[in-house]
Amino acid sequence: MITDNQIRHQIFRRVSRIPKEKLKELSDFLSKLEDSFSKKQKVLSFAGAWKDIDDDVFSELTDKLIENRSKNRKRIDE
């Protein structure tokens, strides 16, 4: 099995062989890759946020959602 360090070393060797005209393109690609990873981490940071939510509050937010929206719509229409 190949280790992370071996993969990184292979990537470094490959990058060193890339022509200088393509370095900007590679840099842009790596930036996009890093951005996609950080966005995923931001979304995952919310995981478990509602694990300790009170059952009554959860019911208000889910089971009674349609009823609550109808009440709010009446206020807007008035």
Biopython code that builds the backbone (N, CA, C, O; Angstrom):
import numpy as np
from Bio.PDB.StructureBuilder import StructureBuilder

atoms = [
    (1, "MET", "N", (0.849, -1.192, 0.000)),
    (1, "MET", "CA", (0.000, 0.000, 0.000)),
    (1, "MET", "C", (0.889, 1.249, 0.000)),
    (1, "MET", "O", (1.887, 1.321, 0.717)),
    (2, "ILE", "N", (0.512, 2.197, -0.798)),
    (2, "ILE", "CA", (1.300, 3.425, -0.933)),
    (2, "ILE", "C", (0.880, 4.417, 0.163)),
    (2, "ILE", "O", (-0.310, 4.589, 0.425)),
    (3, "THR", "N", (1.844, 5.053, 0.786)),
    (3, "THR", "CA", (1.551, 5.985, 1.891)),
    (3, "THR", "C", (1.279, 7.383, 1.358)),
    (3, "THR", "O", (1.578, 7.696, 0.206)),
    (4, "ASP", "N", (0.714, 8.205, 2.205)),
    (4, "ASP", "CA", (0.458, 9.610, 1.851)),
    (4, "ASP", "C", (1.750, 10.318, 1.474)),
    (4, "ASP", "O", (1.785, 11.083, 0.511)),
    (5, "ASN", "N", (2.810, 10.065, 2.231)),
    (5, "ASN", "CA", (4.095, 10.720, 1.944)),
    (5, "ASN", "C", (4.637, 10.309, 0.581)),
    (5, "ASN", "O", (5.211, 11.133, -0.131)),
    (6, "GLN", "N", (4.462, 9.052, 0.216)),
    (6, "GLN", "CA", (4.920, 8.596, -1.094)),
    (6, "GLN", "C", (4.126, 9.272, -2.212)),
    (6, "GLN", "O", (4.690, 9.669, -3.232)),
    (7, "ILE", "N", (2.830, 9.398, -2.014)),
    (7, "ILE", "CA", (1.986, 10.078, -3.010)),
    (7, "ILE", "C", (2.409, 11.535, -3.147)),
    (7, "ILE", "O", (2.540, 12.043, -4.260)),
    (8, "ARG", "N", (2.622, 12.204, -2.027)),
    (8, "ARG", "CA", (3.057, 13.608, -2.061)),
    (8, "ARG", "C", (4.396, 13.743, -2.791)),
    (8, "ARG", "O", (4.586, 14.663, -3.586)),
    (9, "HIS", "N", (5.300, 12.842, -2.520)),
    (9, "HIS", "CA", (6.612, 12.881, -3.170)),
    (9, "HIS", "C", (6.453, 12.700, -4.690)),
    (9, "HIS", "O", (7.105, 13.393, -5.471)),
    (10, "GLN", "N", (5.593, 11.775, -5.099)),
    (10, "GLN", "CA", (5.337, 11.572, -6.533)),
    (10, "GLN", "C", (4.755, 12.835, -7.160)),
    (10, "GLN", "O", (5.137, 13.223, -8.264)),
    (11, "ILE", "N", (3.839, 13.464, -6.457)),
    (11, "ILE", "CA", (3.223, 14.693, -6.975)),
    (11, "ILE", "C", (4.268, 15.796, -7.107)),
    (11, "ILE", "O", (4.298, 16.501, -8.116)),
    (12, "PHE", "N", (5.127, 15.954, -6.098)),
    (12, "PHE", "CA", (6.187, 16.970, -6.162)),
    (12, "PHE", "C", (7.096, 16.736, -7.367)),
    (12, "PHE", "O", (7.465, 17.680, -8.066)),
    (13, "ARG", "N", (7.451, 15.482, -7.605)),
    (13, "ARG", "CA", (8.306, 15.170, -8.758)),
    (13, "ARG", "C", (7.602, 15.524, -10.060)),
    (13, "ARG", "O", (8.211, 16.082, -10.972)),
    (14, "ARG", "N", (6.322, 15.197, -10.143)),
    (14, "ARG", "CA", (5.577, 15.500, -11.366)),
    (14, "ARG", "C", (5.453, 17.009, -11.579)),
    (14, "ARG", "O", (5.580, 17.494, -12.703)),
    (15, "VAL", "N", (5.206, 17.747, -10.496)),
    (15, "VAL", "CA", (5.085, 19.208, -10.598)),
    (15, "VAL", "C", (6.399, 19.818, -11.069)),
    (15, "VAL", "O", (6.397, 20.774, -11.845)),
    (16, "SER", "N", (7.498, 19.282, -10.616)),
    (16, "SER", "CA", (8.799, 19.837, -11.021)),
    (16, "SER", "C", (9.066, 19.640, -12.516)),
    (16, "SER", "O", (9.906, 20.339, -13.085)),
    (17, "ARG", "N", (8.379, 18.717, -13.149)),
    (17, "ARG", "CA", (8.567, 18.474, -14.588)),
    (17, "ARG", "C", (7.584, 19.265, -15.460)),
    (17, "ARG", "O", (7.681, 19.228, -16.686)),
    (18, "ILE", "N", (6.656, 19.967, -14.845)),
    (18, "ILE", "CA", (5.662, 20.723, -15.610)),
    (18, "ILE", "C", (6.324, 21.971, -16.199)),
    (18, "ILE", "O", (7.066, 22.666, -15.506)),
    (19, "PRO", "N", (6.055, 22.253, -17.476)),
    (19, "PRO", "CA", (6.641, 23.455, -18.082)),
    (19, "PRO", "C", (6.140, 24.721, -17.390)),
    (19, "PRO", "O", (5.009, 24.776, -16.906)),
    (20, "LYS", "N", (6.990, 25.720, -17.354)),
    (20, "LYS", "CA", (6.648, 26.949, -16.631)),
    (20, "LYS", "C", (5.402, 27.620, -17.189)),
    (20, "LYS", "O", (4.724, 28.340, -16.456)),
    (21, "GLU", "N", (5.077, 27.410, -18.460)),
    (21, "GLU", "CA", (3.875, 28.008, -19.055)),
    (21, "GLU", "C", (2.584, 27.422, -18.455)),
    (21, "GLU", "O", (1.520, 28.037, -18.532)),
    (22, "LYS", "N", (2.693, 26.253, -17.872)),
    (22, "LYS", "CA", (1.513, 25.575, -17.318)),
    (22, "LYS", "C", (1.386, 25.745, -15.806)),
    (22, "LYS", "O", (0.399, 25.294, -15.225)),
    (23, "LEU", "N", (2.341, 26.372, -15.169)),
    (23, "LEU", "CA", (2.319, 26.507, -13.710)),
    (23, "LEU", "C", (1.132, 27.329, -13.222)),
    (23, "LEU", "O", (0.539, 27.000, -12.195)),
    (24, "LYS", "N", (0.781, 28.378, -13.929)),
    (24, "LYS", "CA", (-0.364, 29.211, -13.541)),
    (24, "LYS", "C", (-1.644, 28.378, -13.585)),
    (24, "LYS", "O", (-2.482, 28.462, -12.687)),
    (25, "GLU", "N", (-1.784, 27.575, -14.639)),
    (25, "GLU", "CA", (-2.957, 26.705, -14.778)),
    (25, "GLU", "C", (-3.022, 25.702, -13.622)),
    (25, "GLU", "O", (-4.096, 25.453, -13.073)),
    (26, "LEU", "N", (-1.889, 25.137, -13.260)),
    (26, "LEU", "CA", (-1.838, 24.206, -12.137)),
    (26, "LEU", "C", (-2.190, 24.912, -10.830)),
    (26, "LEU", "O", (-2.926, 24.372, -10.004)),
    (27, "SER", "N", (-1.672, 26.094, -10.653)),
    (27, "SER", "CA", (-1.956, 26.867, -9.449)),
    (27, "SER", "C", (-3.455, 27.179, -9.337)),
    (27, "SER", "O", (-4.036, 27.083, -8.256)),
    (28, "ASP", "N", (-4.063, 27.548, -10.452)),
    (28, "ASP", "CA", (-5.504, 27.822, -10.463)),
    (28, "ASP", "C", (-6.303, 26.570, -10.095)),
    (28, "ASP", "O", (-7.265, 26.633, -9.330)),
    (29, "PHE", "N", (-5.883, 25.435, -10.656)),
    (29, "PHE", "CA", (-6.560, 24.179, -10.339)),
    (29, "PHE", "C", (-6.455, 23.850, -8.857)),
    (29, "PHE", "O", (-7.440, 23.460, -8.231)),
    (30, "LEU", "N", (-5.274, 24.007, -8.304)),
    (30, "LEU", "CA", (-5.077, 23.727, -6.878)),
    (30, "LEU", "C", (-5.906, 24.669, -6.008)),
    (30, "LEU", "O", (-6.416, 24.260, -4.965)),
    (31, "SER", "N", (-6.041, 25.906, -6.423)),
    (31, "SER", "CA", (-6.871, 26.857, -5.672)),
    (31, "SER", "C", (-8.320, 26.410, -5.661)),
    (31, "SER", "O", (-8.980, 26.457, -4.623)),
    (32, "LYS", "N", (-8.820, 25.976, -6.813)),
    (32, "LYS", "CA", (-10.202, 25.479, -6.880)),
    (32, "LYS", "C", (-10.380, 24.253, -6.003)),
    (32, "LYS", "O", (-11.398, 24.106, -5.326)),
    (33, "LEU", "N", (-9.390, 23.378, -6.016)),
    (33, "LEU", "CA", (-9.439, 22.168, -5.198)),
    (33, "LEU", "C", (-9.482, 22.524, -3.714)),
    (33, "LEU", "O", (-10.261, 21.948, -2.955)),
    (34, "GLU", "N", (-8.648, 23.469, -3.307)),
    (34, "GLU", "CA", (-8.628, 23.903, -1.908)),
    (34, "GLU", "C", (-9.945, 24.568, -1.514)),
    (34, "GLU", "O", (-10.452, 24.340, -0.415)),
    (35, "ASP", "N", (-10.501, 25.387, -2.407)),
    (35, "ASP", "CA", (-11.776, 26.055, -2.125)),
    (35, "ASP", "C", (-12.894, 25.045, -1.931)),
    (35, "ASP", "O", (-13.714, 25.192, -1.025)),
    (36, "SER", "N", (-12.933, 24.023, -2.775)),
    (36, "SER", "CA", (-14.001, 23.029, -2.654)),
    (36, "SER", "C", (-13.878, 22.272, -1.339)),
    (36, "SER", "O", (-14.890, 21.902, -0.744)),
    (37, "PHE", "N", (-12.661, 22.039, -0.881)),
    (37, "PHE", "CA", (-12.455, 21.350, 0.380)),
    (37, "PHE", "C", (-12.899, 22.223, 1.553)),
    (37, "PHE", "O", (-13.542, 21.736, 2.483)),
    (38, "SER", "N", (-12.556, 23.509, 1.510)),
    (38, "SER", "CA", (-12.918, 24.389, 2.621)),
    (38, "SER", "C", (-14.427, 24.596, 2.683)),
    (38, "SER", "O", (-14.983, 24.710, 3.775)),
    (39, "LYS", "N", (-15.104, 24.647, 1.531)),
    (39, "LYS", "CA", (-16.566, 24.780, 1.532)),
    (39, "LYS", "C", (-17.204, 23.552, 2.159)),
    (39, "LYS", "O", (-18.156, 23.666, 2.932)),
    (40, "LYS", "N", (-16.681, 22.375, 1.827)),
    (40, "LYS", "CA", (-17.216, 21.146, 2.401)),
    (40, "LYS", "C", (-17.034, 21.148, 3.916)),
    (40, "LYS", "O", (-17.931, 20.738, 4.652)),
    (41, "GLN", "N", (-15.885, 21.605, 4.377)),
    (41, "GLN", "CA", (-15.632, 21.666, 5.808)),
    (41, "GLN", "C", (-16.576, 22.640, 6.506)),
    (41, "GLN", "O", (-17.022, 22.385, 7.624)),
    (42, "LYS", "N", (-16.880, 23.763, 5.841)),
    (42, "LYS", "CA", (-17.805, 24.727, 6.426)),
    (42, "LYS", "C", (-19.182, 24.103, 6.595)),
    (42, "LYS", "O", (-19.825, 24.284, 7.628)),
    (43, "VAL", "N", (-19.630, 23.377, 5.593)),
    (43, "VAL", "CA", (-20.940, 22.731, 5.667)),
    (43, "VAL", "C", (-20.921, 21.661, 6.752)),
    (43, "VAL", "O", (-21.860, 21.558, 7.541)),
    (44, "LEU", "N", (-19.865, 20.873, 6.793)),
    (44, "LEU", "CA", (-19.775, 19.811, 7.792)),
    (44, "LEU", "C", (-19.672, 20.351, 9.214)),
    (44, "LEU", "O", (-19.961, 19.629, 10.168)),
    (45, "SER", "N", (-19.268, 21.597, 9.368)),
    (45, "SER", "CA", (-19.165, 22.163, 10.716)),
    (45, "SER", "C", (-20.536, 22.269, 11.393)),
    (45, "SER", "O", (-20.615, 22.398, 12.614)),
    (46, "PHE", "N", (-21.617, 22.214, 10.601)),
    (46, "PHE", "CA", (-22.957, 22.258, 11.170)),
    (46, "PHE", "C", (-23.455, 20.879, 11.598)),
    (46, "PHE", "O", (-24.505, 20.777, 12.233)),
    (47, "ALA", "N", (-22.734, 19.836, 11.268)),
    (47, "ALA", "CA", (-23.158, 18.472, 11.607)),
    (47, "ALA", "C", (-23.363, 18.351, 13.115)),
    (47, "ALA", "O", (-22.503, 18.739, 13.906)),
    (48, "GLY", "N", (-24.495, 17.816, 13.489)),
    (48, "GLY", "CA", (-24.803, 17.615, 14.896)),
    (48, "GLY", "C", (-25.311, 18.853, 15.612)),
    (48, "GLY", "O", (-25.500, 18.823, 16.828)),
    (49, "ALA", "N", (-25.533, 19.931, 14.895)),
    (49, "ALA", "CA", (-25.952, 21.182, 15.535)),
    (49, "ALA", "C", (-27.290, 21.046, 16.236)),
    (49, "ALA", "O", (-27.545, 21.732, 17.226)),
    (50, "TRP", "N", (-28.150, 20.167, 15.733)),
    (50, "TRP", "CA", (-29.482, 20.023, 16.323)),
    (50, "TRP", "C", (-29.606, 18.769, 17.174)),
    (50, "TRP", "O", (-30.723, 18.383, 17.520)),
    (51, "LYS", "N", (-28.524, 18.131, 17.518)),
    (51, "LYS", "CA", (-28.632, 16.850, 18.227)),
    (51, "LYS", "C", (-29.257, 17.000, 19.619)),
    (51, "LYS", "O", (-29.871, 16.056, 20.115)),
    (52, "ASP", "N", (-29.116, 18.137, 20.242)),
    (52, "ASP", "CA", (-29.663, 18.341, 21.587)),
    (52, "ASP", "C", (-30.923, 19.205, 21.581)),
    (52, "ASP", "O", (-31.303, 19.755, 22.615)),
    (53, "ILE", "N", (-31.569, 19.329, 20.427)),
    (53, "ILE", "CA", (-32.742, 20.191, 20.324)),
    (53, "ILE", "C", (-33.925, 19.579, 21.098)),
    (53, "ILE", "O", (-34.128, 18.365, 21.084)),
    (54, "ASP", "N", (-34.675, 20.419, 21.750)),
    (54, "ASP", "CA", (-35.845, 20.014, 22.508)),
    (54, "ASP", "C", (-36.894, 19.425, 21.558)),
    (54, "ASP", "O", (-37.067, 19.922, 20.446)),
    (55, "ASP", "N", (-37.591, 18.374, 21.990)),
    (55, "ASP", "CA", (-38.591, 17.712, 21.137)),
    (55, "ASP", "C", (-39.720, 18.653, 20.719)),
    (55, "ASP", "O", (-40.203, 18.583, 19.589)),
    (56, "ASP", "N", (-40.135, 19.523, 21.617)),
    (56, "ASP", "CA", (-41.214, 20.464, 21.273)),
    (56, "ASP", "C", (-40.755, 21.455, 20.202)),
    (56, "ASP", "O", (-41.508, 21.770, 19.281)),
    (57, "VAL", "N", (-39.538, 21.940, 20.323)),
    (57, "VAL", "CA", (-38.995, 22.869, 19.335)),
    (57, "VAL", "C", (-38.850, 22.165, 17.993)),
    (57, "VAL", "O", (-39.172, 22.740, 16.953)),
    (58, "PHE", "N", (-38.371, 20.932, 18.005)),
    (58, "PHE", "CA", (-38.216, 20.170, 16.769)),
    (58, "PHE", "C", (-39.572, 19.966, 16.103)),
    (58, "PHE", "O", (-39.690, 20.074, 14.882)),
    (59, "SER", "N", (-40.586, 19.675, 16.896)),
    (59, "SER", "CA", (-41.941, 19.506, 16.364)),
    (59, "SER", "C", (-42.439, 20.793, 15.719)),
    (59, "SER", "O", (-43.045, 20.756, 14.648)),
    (60, "GLU", "N", (-42.189, 21.923, 16.360)),
    (60, "GLU", "CA", (-42.586, 23.220, 15.799)),
    (60, "GLU", "C", (-41.917, 23.457, 14.446)),
    (60, "GLU", "O", (-42.530, 24.005, 13.530)),
    (61, "LEU", "N", (-40.670, 23.046, 14.329)),
    (61, "LEU", "CA", (-39.915, 23.292, 13.097)),
    (61, "LEU", "C", (-40.232, 22.288, 11.985)),
    (61, "LEU", "O", (-39.976, 22.563, 10.813)),
    (62, "THR", "N", (-40.781, 21.140, 12.344)),
    (62, "THR", "CA", (-41.021, 20.113, 11.327)),
    (62, "THR", "C", (-42.501, 19.791, 11.168)),
    (62, "THR", "O", (-43.102, 20.120, 10.145)),
    (63, "ASP", "N", (-43.080, 19.164, 12.154)),
    (63, "ASP", "CA", (-44.465, 18.702, 12.051)),
    (63, "ASP", "C", (-45.451, 19.842, 11.842)),
    (63, "ASP", "O", (-46.431, 19.683, 11.115)),
    (64, "LYS", "N", (-45.210, 20.972, 12.458)),
    (64, "LYS", "CA", (-46.138, 22.100, 12.388)),
    (64, "LYS", "C", (-45.687, 23.161, 11.378)),
    (64, "LYS", "O", (-46.159, 24.297, 11.414)),
    (65, "LEU", "N", (-44.789, 22.791, 10.497)),
    (65, "LEU", "CA", (-44.232, 23.744, 9.548)),
    (65, "LEU", "C", (-45.301, 24.372, 8.659)),
    (65, "LEU", "O", (-45.349, 25.594, 8.520)),
    (66, "ILE", "N", (-46.147, 23.559, 8.065)),
    (66, "ILE", "CA", (-47.174, 24.073, 7.150)),
    (66, "ILE", "C", (-48.141, 24.987, 7.900)),
    (66, "ILE", "O", (-48.511, 26.054, 7.408)),
    (67, "GLU", "N", (-48.540, 24.562, 9.082)),
    (67, "GLU", "CA", (-49.458, 25.385, 9.888)),
    (67, "GLU", "C", (-48.819, 26.731, 10.235)),
    (67, "GLU", "O", (-49.470, 27.771, 10.127)),
    (68, "ASN", "N", (-47.571, 26.717, 10.644)),
    (68, "ASN", "CA", (-46.877, 27.964, 11.002)),
    (68, "ASN", "C", (-46.702, 28.881, 9.800)),
    (68, "ASN", "O", (-46.824, 30.099, 9.924)),
    (69, "ARG", "N", (-46.418, 28.305, 8.649)),
    (69, "ARG", "CA", (-46.278, 29.130, 7.445)),
    (69, "ARG", "C", (-47.610, 29.756, 7.059)),
    (69, "ARG", "O", (-47.644, 30.900, 6.606)),
    (70, "SER", "N", (-48.713, 29.021, 7.232)),
    (70, "SER", "CA", (-50.030, 29.592, 6.912)),
    (70, "SER", "C", (-50.331, 30.781, 7.823)),
    (70, "SER", "O", (-50.851, 31.800, 7.370)),
    (71, "LYS", "N", (-50.010, 30.649, 9.083)),
    (71, "LYS", "CA", (-50.235, 31.752, 10.017)),
    (71, "LYS", "C", (-49.434, 32.976, 9.602)),
    (71, "LYS", "O", (-49.949, 34.094, 9.605)),
    (72, "ASN", "N", (-48.170, 32.762, 9.245)),
    (72, "ASN", "CA", (-47.311, 33.878, 8.835)),
    (72, "ASN", "C", (-47.802, 34.507, 7.544)),
    (72, "ASN", "O", (-47.704, 35.722, 7.377)),
    (73, "ARG", "N", (-48.326, 33.708, 6.631)),
    (73, "ARG", "CA", (-48.810, 34.231, 5.360)),
    (73, "ARG", "C", (-50.002, 35.137, 5.591)),
    (73, "ARG", "O", (-50.146, 36.155, 4.914)),
    (74, "LYS", "N", (-50.857, 34.783, 6.537)),
    (74, "LYS", "CA", (-52.031, 35.614, 6.835)),
    (74, "LYS", "C", (-51.589, 37.005, 7.302)),
    (74, "LYS", "O", (-52.182, 38.017, 6.928)),
    (75, "ARG", "N", (-50.552, 37.037, 8.114)),
    (75, "ARG", "CA", (-50.056, 38.329, 8.601)),
    (75, "ARG", "C", (-49.497, 39.175, 7.449)),
    (75, "ARG", "O", (-49.660, 40.395, 7.436)),
    (76, "ILE", "N", (-48.857, 38.543, 6.513)),
    (76, "ILE", "CA", (-48.274, 39.267, 5.382)),
    (76, "ILE", "C", (-49.371, 39.811, 4.477)),
    (76, "ILE", "O", (-49.270, 40.939, 3.994)),
    (77, "ASP", "N", (-50.443, 39.006, 4.235)),
    (77, "ASP", "CA", (-51.514, 39.401, 3.355)),
    (77, "ASP", "C", (-52.352, 40.532, 3.927)),
    (77, "ASP", "O", (-52.985, 41.267, 3.169)),
    (78, "GLU", "N", (-52.374, 40.688, 5.222)),
    (78, "GLU", "CA", (-53.243, 41.683, 5.864)),
    (78, "GLU", "C", (-52.809, 43.076, 5.649)),
    (78, "GLU", "O", (-53.453, 44.005, 6.136)),
]
sb = StructureBuilder()
sb.init_structure("model")
sb.init_model(0)
sb.init_chain("A")
sb.init_seg("    ")
for serial, (resi, resn, name, xyz) in enumerate(atoms, 1):
    if name == "N":
        sb.init_residue(resn, " ", resi, " ")
    sb.init_atom(name, np.array(xyz, "f"), 0.0, 1.0, " ", f" {name:<3s}", serial, name[0])
structure = sb.get_structure()
